[in-house]
Amino acid sequence: GYLRNLRTDPLKIAGAFVKDMVGDSDLTAMVKSMNDSGHSLGMKTVAEYVASPEILDLVREIGVDYGQGYELAKPVPIAELAGQLQDLITSSENPAPRPDWPHPLPEPPQLPA
């Protein structure tokens, strides 16, 4: 009963499941199940360890909402990130939207007709 009443948003899918799911149908099924469970409870989902194009394709196919990992963005030192955010905030010529974290999964490229 405790887990049913525990609300968190977003639901993070641990990298331990995500990182080895390419070629492993059991792990892929587990990630899909976690994603489906989160969505059925009205939560957004985040896949950790999106570290390759193949993993990105799989989590996108499964319907995960957000991803974290080297395929989406490389880690940067906090001081560098703080400087980048400060530049975005103080830039009056080119205001930027609020940065999203974790990163939304990019749309797949359109195939030519």
N, C-alpha and C positions, 0 to 999 in steps of 0.2 A: 504494500500500500504506500510505503514511503516514496518510492520512485515515481508512482503515478502522480503524487502531489508535488513533486519537485519540478518546478518550472525553470527552464533556462532557455535562453534564445541568444545566439544560435546553438544548435546541437553540433558539437565538434566530433568528427569521425577520426579516431586516432590514426596517426601515421603508421603505427604497427600493423594495421589492417590494410591501409592504402598502398604502402610502399612495395609490397610484393604481390599485388593483385593481378598484374599482367601475367597471363598464362595460368592463373590459379582460379579455377571456377568456384571453388569453395570460398575463398576470400572475396571474390567479386560478389557472390551471393550474399555474404555477410554485410559488405558495404552497402549493397542495394537494400537489404533489409533494414539497416540502420537509417538510411536515407528515407525510405518509405515510412518507417515508424515516426521519424521526426516530422515529416510532412503531414502525416495523418493527425499529429498533435498540434498542427498549425505553426511549426517552427521552421526557420530557415536552417540549412545544413552547410557545414564547412568540412571539406576534406583536407586534412593535413598531409604533408609530404607529397605534394604534386610536383614530382621532380623530373618528369620526362614527358615528351609529347604523347607517348602511349598511355601513361596514367591520366594525363589531361583528357584524352579522348574517352577513356573509360568513365571517368567521373562525370564528364559532360553527358555521355550516353545514358548513364544511370539517372541523371537529373539533379545532381548535387548543385546547390546554389552558389557556393563560394569555395575558393581553394587557397591554400597556402603552400608555398614550396618554390624551389629553385626554377621550375619551369615558368612560374609567374613573375617572380621578383627575387633578386638576390638580397640576402641580409646586408644591412649597412650599419656602421657604428651609430649609436644613439646621437652623438654630437653632430654627425653628418646629417642624419635624418631631421634633427631639430633645426639645423640651419636651412635645410630644404623647405621644411614647413614654414619657418619664419619668412623665407623669401616669398612663398606663396601667399602668406597672409598680408605682407606689406606691399606686394606688387599692386599698384593702382592702375597701371596701364593694361594689365591682363589678369583680371580677377579669375581665380581658379575655383572650381567646385570643391567642396569638402572632400578630402581624400577618403576613399572607402578602405577599410581594413577589416576583415580580410578582403582580398581582391575578388571581385565578381569574376566568374569564369568568362573568358572572352568568347564571343560568338565564332563559330566555325566559318572559314572563308566560303564565299559563294562559289559554287562550281559554274564554269561557263556553260551556256545552253548548247 
